[in-house]
Amino acid sequence: MSAPSTTTSLQIRQITAAETFAVRHPVLRVGKPEESCAMPGDDAEDTLHFGLFDAERLIGVVSLMNNSKPQFTGKQYQLRGMAVLAEYQGQKLGNLLVDEAEKHLQNQGVELLWCNARIKALNFYLRKGFNIEGEPFEIENVGTHYLLFKKL
């Protein structure tokens, strides 16, 4: 398991949708073509992508899209494509990405963040203060997910 060289070497900065593929592909789209990493809304003007870097190596990504769910009210964004490279998982680095995303959205007046979380990521989001809305559901070719939300 790789550890970041030092905590000061970690940095989060905005990246492009295409740059997220380097982490999305090996973590979220294993065995699928790299094009499958593209998500609807990736290139929208108000979509944000953040990358977590260890020195200059991109090791984690998260995308924030201006999508609304009818069961929620207020200004809301969807968290999508959250991933940390396997050798860096289990080190609480995903927390850094979600914390940065939440801070950025709060500064933009966003009131609620929601996501569709895979079963294996469910406890991560629950520990981050997200709540489950409704029953689990299937996303074809991906697996069982839960709709989660968090008021910012």
N, C-alpha and C positions, 0 to 999 in steps of 0.2 A: 504494500500500500504506500503510495506516495504521500508525503506530507508537504505542505507549502514550505518553501525554503525559509521564509520567516513571515510572521504575521504582517510585517511592514511591506512585504513584497506583494501582498494582496491588494488589488485595486478593482473597483467597479466603474465601468464607463459605458456610455451608450455605444451600441454597435448597429450594424445593418442586419436586416432579415437574413441575407445570405450568409453572414458570418455565424449566425446561430446554428447553421447546419453542422458545423464541425463538432458540436456537442449533441445537438438533437439526434443526429443520425446514429451514433453508437449507443446512445442511451434509450431513446424513445422509438427508434425505427430500425432496430436490429434486423438484419436479413432482408430489408426492403430497399428499393432504390433510393438514392439520395434525394431525388425529386419529391419523394413522399414526405420530406421534412417541411415542404412549403405548406403554409396554412392560410386559409382564406383570411384576408385582412392584414397579412404580414406587411404589405407595402402601402397600407393606408397612411395618409398624412398624419393622423393622430395616434398611430400605433408606435409604441416605444419598445425597444429591445435593449436589454442590459446584459453585459458580459462581465463575468468575474475572472480576473486574470491573476495567475501566479507568475510574477515577473512579467514576461511577455506571452506566456502560454494561456490560451483561453481554456478555462476548466469548468465554467458554469454559465448558464444562460437562463433568462426569463424574458417573456414577451408580455406586453400589456396592451390590450385592445379595447377600443371604445365600443363595447357590446353590452346590450341590456337584456335582462331576463324579466319577463312581465311580472313574476311573483315578487320582484324587488322594486323598491321605489328610490327616487333620488338619482343623483349622478353616479353612475357605476361603470366600472371597467372589469374586463375579464383577464385573469392571469392564465397564460397558455405557454406551452413548450418549456416548462421549468425542468431543468436537467443539470446534473453535475456529473462529470466523468467518473466512471466506476472507481478508479483508483483514488479518488478524492472524496468519495462518499463516506458517511459516518463520522465526519469531522465538523459537523454543524455549519458547513460552508453555504448550504442552501438557505440557512437563516439570514446570512448576509445579503443575499439576493432579494429575498422577500422583504426584509426590513428596508432596503433601499427602494424597492418598488412602492411599498406602502408610504414611505416618507415623500417620495416624488408625487404620488397621486394625491396625498393629503394637501401638499402645497398647491396643487391644481384644483382644489375644491371638490375632489371626488369623495363621495360619501360611503361607497360600498365596493368591495372587491370580491369577485366570485370566480370559481374555477370548477372544472370537471376533473376530479382527482382519481387516479388509478388506486385500486385497493392497496397496493404496496406503498403508496405515498400518503394514505389516509391519516395515519398517526402523526406524520410530520405536520400536516396542515392543522389537525386538531390541537397539537401542541402550540401552534402559532396563533391560536385563538379563533380559527375558523369553526363554523357550525355546519352540520349536515342539514340539507333541505330535501325532504322527500326520500324516496326509496332508491336503491342502487339501480343502475341501468347499464345496458350494453352499448358499446361503441364498436361497430363492425370492424373486424380485423385488428382491434386494439385490446378489447376486454371490458371487464366490469369497472364502472366509475360511479362516483358519488358527486352530486352537486353540492358544493360548499360555498359559504359566504362569510364575509367578515365586515362589520361596520368599522369605518376608519375614523 
